[in-house]
Amino acid sequence: MLFRTKDLEAIFGGRCTLAFRRWKKPTVKPGGTVRTALGMVGIDSVEAIEPGEVTEDEARAAGYKDRAGVIAMFEAQQGTCYRIRLHPAGPDPREALREAEPDALELETLAVRLLKLDKAAPTPWTKQALQLIADHPGIVSTTLAESAGIERAEFKLNIRKLKALGLTISLEVGYRLSPRGEALLATL
């Protein structure tokens, strides 16, 4: 589930408690969370509705000027209409993870995780990617991908896997290693 920046700001500012979507199949479920640029968004409920059920108050709670805006969005898409109740659910847990100093056992566990990622790929890539980022922080992904000898889309997908482990930090342009990533690279 994607959110516009202004909607995320409203959610985390407590001004937005609803979202409306039209999906062929829901992409979120009650009790789940969505990772966003501003933190985690908690999903309280997901209910199928008819477009006519949307009230003016609900439209405003979802960040629309009025109910007509929600109806127009529904009309421009296909699938079932949904009302999603949501709330801010705290910071992205990767933020704390990447700043934490790993102990020896955790470093060993991370090394095993990287080995599994390498074994699942046509060629090993994890150490090379970490080293490229360490040597070239803030360099655009296209250049790093060329240095690695792979397509940019594949490179970015790989870096997201490292980010999920708390090893890298995305910058406005490029990446840098997190303290956790630096500690791991020093042991590889």
C-alpha positions, -999 to 999 in steps of 0.1 A, spaced: 0 0 0 15 33 -11 10 67 4 17 101 -9 41 122 13 13 146 22 -9 117 34 20 103 54 25 136 71 -12 138 79 -12 102 93 19 108 115 5 142 125 -28 125 137 -49 143 111 -56 112 89 -71 80 103 -86 65 71 -76 56 36 -97 45 7 -85 22 -21 -99 2 -49 -82 -31 -54 -88 -63 -72 -73 -79 -41 -64 -62 -8 -27 -56 -3 -30 -51 35 -48 -69 63 -60 -59 98 -33 -61 124 -6 -57 98 18 -28 92 31 -9 62 67 3 60 68 39 47 93 67 43 81 83 76 78 51 97 53 22 102 16 26 95 -6 2 114 -37 -13 98 -67 -15 121 -94 -27 96 -100 -33 60 -136 -34 49 -152 -37 14 -177 -9 9 -199 6 -18 -187 40 -30 -220 56 -19 -212 46 18 -184 72 21 -194 102 42 -180 137 41 -164 132 75 -147 100 63 -134 117 32 -118 145 52 -104 119 77 -87 103 46 -72 136 35 -97 144 7 -113 178 3 -147 161 1 -165 129 -6 -166 137 -43 -128 133 -44 -130 98 -30 -158 89 -55 -137 102 -84 -107 81 -72 -130 50 -71 -144 57 -106 -108 59 -120 -99 25 -109 -112 -11 -110 -119 -36 -83 -136 -36 -50 -137 -4 -29 -122 -5 5 -122 16 37 -90 12 56 -87 24 92 -51 31 102 -27 47 127 9 57 131 27 26 144 62 40 153 95 42 135 108 18 110 125 -10 131 154 -11 106 165 24 119 173 11 154 187 -22 140 212 -5 117 226 17 146 229 -12 170 265 -26 175 263 -63 167 280 -87 191 301 -117 178 272 -140 177 251 -116 157 279 -110 133 282 -147 128 244 -149 122 246 -121 97 275 -137 78 254 -169 75 224 -148 62 247 -133 35 260 -167 26 224 -178 20 217 -148 -2 249 -155 -22 239 -192 -26 205 -182 -39 220 -160 -66 237 -169 -98 269 -154 -85 279 -142 -50 273 -105 -46 269 -95 -9 305 -87 0 311 -70 -33 280 -48 -28 290 -39 8 325 -31 -3 313 -9 -32 291 11 -9 318 14 17 343 26 -9 318 49 -27 292 63 -3 267 86 -19 274 74 -54 243 69 -77 231 33 -80 236 33 -117 274 38 -113 276 12 -85 256 -13 -106 280 -8 -135 310 -14 -112 293 -46 -100 286 -57 -135 249 -60 -131 217 -42 -141 206 -13 -120 173 -28 -111 189 -60 -99 215 -40 -79 188 -20 -62 169 -51 -53 200 -66 -38 207 -35 -17 171 -36 -4 179 -71 10 210 -57 27 189 -27 40 163 -52 55 192 -66 75 201 -31 88 234 -31 69 229 -1 45 213 33 47 197 49 16 208 85 10 192 111 -13 217 99 -38 233 64 -33 239 46 -1 262 43 29 270 15 52 253 16 86 275 11 117 261 -25 117 271 -29 81 306 -15 88 311 -39 117 300 -69 95 322 -59 65 352 -57 88 347 -94 97 342 -107 62 
